[in-house]
Amino acid sequence: MTTPVRERPISPHLMTGGLGSPLLWRWHLTMFTSILHRATGMALYGGAVIVTAWALALGAGPEAYQAFFDLMASPLGRLVLVGLTLSLFYHLANGLRHLFWDAGLGLSVTASFRSGVMAMAFSVVATVVVWAAGLGSGGQ
Amino acid sequence: MTDFRTPLSRARGSGAAGHGAAHWVAERVSAIALIPLTLWMVYAALVIAGTGYEGAVAFVAHPVNAVMIVLILAVSGWHMHAGARVIIEDYLQKMLGRSALLILNLFVVVLLTALAVFSVLKVALGGAL
């Protein structure tokens, strides 16, 4: 049996090439944006339940609609709605990113990193703008 | 258990036997449609949040708005079914739990869409007043 010239590669998460080593497993922004895309997608699944509740309440009449409205205007209701707005805008922006990737565009490390930061920044800014507009126009 | 199927027959039944890309493409096509639809939905939500019951009924009763809402419900229903399906297929290997969740996913999406579309049409066609 011959002695290997160097250590054979093992699973990336077991490699300890030292800090800054390209062999060392670490978190990448692209992993985070990918996980966030699925998480926000599932959050929007819950959002679809709320939209259906809104439609049912509207169809059921004024009292049911007011009850739904009061629930959504409560602190917990608002927290959920802000989270859903954030999820919607993130999923929209990151989904656009995926569509560009599917077309073969923006796949380089720098481009995907930059578009990931842009998608996250857009979702926060758009959420703030929409809620400022909603509260400013007398929305309850 | 004796399996009378030939290896070729078994191979044809699994994997992308000529139609594997269809679900993938459908998810992306619905995503493209949802770009303008969700932006309109944010506008609609802002209008509805600023008005009471009567204002919301008047908004939904407008033909263009009613059609837009039904389109959003149908396309987003399709898209979320496709997305959740991919997640279930990725993370669940056991056949029983996986099949049960896939069926549940389909039933929940269809039920939610049917309830919402019916309610919107009821309001739009004058049933709420």
Chai-1 contact restraints between the chains, C-beta under 6 A:
chainA,res_idxA,chainB,res_idxB,connection_type,confidence,min_distance_angstrom,max_distance_angstrom,comment,restraint_id
A,R38,B,I87,contact,1.0,0.0,6.0,A-B,restraint_1
A,G41,B,G83,contact,1.0,0.0,6.0,A-B,restraint_2
A,Y45,B,M80,contact,1.0,0.0,6.0,A-B,restraint_3
A,A48,B,L112,contact,1.0,0.0,6.0,A-B,restraint_4
A,T52,B,L112,contact,1.0,0.0,6.0,A-B,restraint_5
A,T52,B,L115,contact,1.0,0.0,6.0,A-B,restraint_6
A,T52,B,A116,contact,1.0,0.0,6.0,A-B,restraint_7
A,A55,B,A116,contact,1.0,0.0,6.0,A-B,restraint_8
A,A55,B,S119,contact,1.0,0.0,6.0,A-B,restraint_9
A,A55,B,V120,contact,1.0,0.0,6.0,A-B,restraint_10
A,L56,B,S119,contact,1.0,0.0,6.0,A-B,restraint_11
A,L58,B,A56,contact,1.0,0.0,6.0,A-B,restraint_12
A,L58,B,V123,contact,1.0,0.0,6.0,A-B,restraint_13
A,G59,B,S119,contact,1.0,0.0,6.0,A-B,restraint_14
A,G59,B,K122,contact,1.0,0.0,6.0,A-B,restraint_15
A,G59,B,V123,contact,1.0,0.0,6.0,A-B,restraint_16
A,P62,B,Y53,contact,1.0,0.0,6.0,A-B,restraint_17
A,Y65,B,Y53,contact,1.0,0.0,6.0,A-B,restraint_18
A,L92,B,T38,contact,1.0,0.0,6.0,A-B,restraint_19
A,G95,B,A31,contact,1.0,0.0,6.0,A-B,restraint_20
A,G134,B,L46,contact,1.0,0.0,6.0,A-B,restraint_21
A,G134,B,A49,contact,1.0,0.0,6.0,A-B,restraint_22
A,S137,B,G50,contact,1.0,0.0,6.0,A-B,restraint_23
A,G138,B,G50,contact,1.0,0.0,6.0,A-B,restraint_24
A,G139,B,A49,contact,1.0,0.0,6.0,A-B,restraint_25
A,G139,B,G50,contact,1.0,0.0,6.0,A-B,restraint_26
